Amino acid sequence: MREINFDGLVGPTHNYGGLSLGNVASERSEGRSSNPRAAALQGIAKMRFVHNLGVEQAVLPPPLRPSLRTLRALGFRGPDEEILASVARTADGEHLLRLCASSSAMWAANAATVAPSSDTGDGRVHIVAANLQTMFHRAIEADTTYALLERLFADERRFAVHAPLPGGGQLADEGAANHTRLEVNGRAVHVLAWGKRVFGEASGPKKYPARQTYEASASLARVLQLDPKRALLAQQHPTGIDEGAFHTDVLAVGHRNFLMLHELAFADARGLIDDLRTRLGNELVIAEVGNDELPVGDAVAAYPFNSQLLEVPDGSLAIVAPVEAGDNSRARAFLERIVAGDNPVRALHFIDVRQSMDNGGGPACLRLRVPLTAEERASVHGNVFFTDKLGAELEAWVKAHYRDRLSPKDLGDPALYREIMTALDELASLLDLGDYYDFQR
């Protein structure tokens, strides 16, 4: 079994809409002009870098944005261009277009939660599409993400793709950004984090919303068919959320037998560590950093924990961090301490994904981790596995179709919508996805 990183390809409407309360970078960047072309090319460059490290890499296409399906559900009628014009004339039209044109599906860590076949009750890979109920612009991704996952993982002998959890905000689920799988000598534990309880008492954040519920994480463990002994439900630290760690992967990252975390990642970090050691033994390596060494403000600004923790061919681990973590002296010193320490990490790399970082998404946000055996990998539909050829084709496609400057006010431009449909029609063919988009049918 090898972990494959399925990266979300940045969409042509990548913009700084400032839609995500609690995401400090998103709020700070609101209203700025973005560069969708640079954002997409940075994402492809990251895929190539991971691929060249010898780690399996794949790509997920963006959904069609703006989502006219959503606008029609909200009562706008007529041909596409008339709908866009009608929205622009309403009092809150620009904000509504920001919501329906968000390129947030690029952060594939929120697409789903995945359990490998080695861990599930029926021996299949289980994938639960996230409902993302807390934020409107994310919630509208759920149906299209589910449809995409069903298309890619269509072989029901090997895969079970589940619809998003029902129940609205009471079962709000943010996907793998709140999920960590650890393994020692074939024994695995899934840490399913949550920020608030709907039924029961637990102190939560006071400034920003907690996006994942305990009830959702408990439901995920059941839907994924995990042995209860393999599932740990851990509360995110309320202070960490209020400082901008809206998902667990802002303050913690783990892979195989290694976990690194900030002391404000979990409400009861000591209890979680003790529980993990009880279940996995002393071969589990844990690197914790205190707020005195790495203030949470630096961790949120520089995203050292939102790095990709990758197993390279020699069996060691490599950290792929954003350049912001290299530019921040405290974040860099922490990562360098990790690489120099007695743990499986042997390499540290910095990568430029600034267009994503300015919206609050680092290297880890851009990928969904899917552990697959060789047979399961061969059953995945589409031309989605990264090769040098596919990378070059994607870069040429981006350069041909993406704008290099986009402001939130441009999102209602009918010409932009036509450009995007032309681009996505070509992309579906390039990735061998058939008539994937609604407008193709």
Buried (B, 14 or more C-beta within 10 A) or exposed (E): BEBBBBBBBBBBBBBBBBBBBBBBBBBBBBEEEBBBBBBBBBBBBBBBBBBEBEBBBBBBBBBBBBBBBBBEEEEBEEEBBEBBBBBBEEEEBBBBBBBBBBBBBBBBBBBBBBBBBEBBEEEBBBBBBBBBBBBBBBBBBBBBBBBBBBBBBBBEEBBBBBBBBEBEBEBBBBBBBBBBBBBBEEBBBBBBBBBBBBEEEBEBBEEBBBBBBBBBBBBBBEBBBBEEEBBBBBBBBBBBBBBBBBBBBBBBBBBBBBBBBBBBBBBEBEEBBEBBBEBBEEEBBBBBBEBEBBBBEBBBBBBBBBBBBBBBEEEEBBBBBBBBBBEBEBBBEBBEEBBEEEBBBEEBBBBBBBBBBBBBBBBBBBBBBBBBBEEBBEBBBBBBBBEEEBBEBBBEBBEEBBBEEBEBBBBBBBEBBEBBBEBBBBBBBBBEBEEBBEEBE
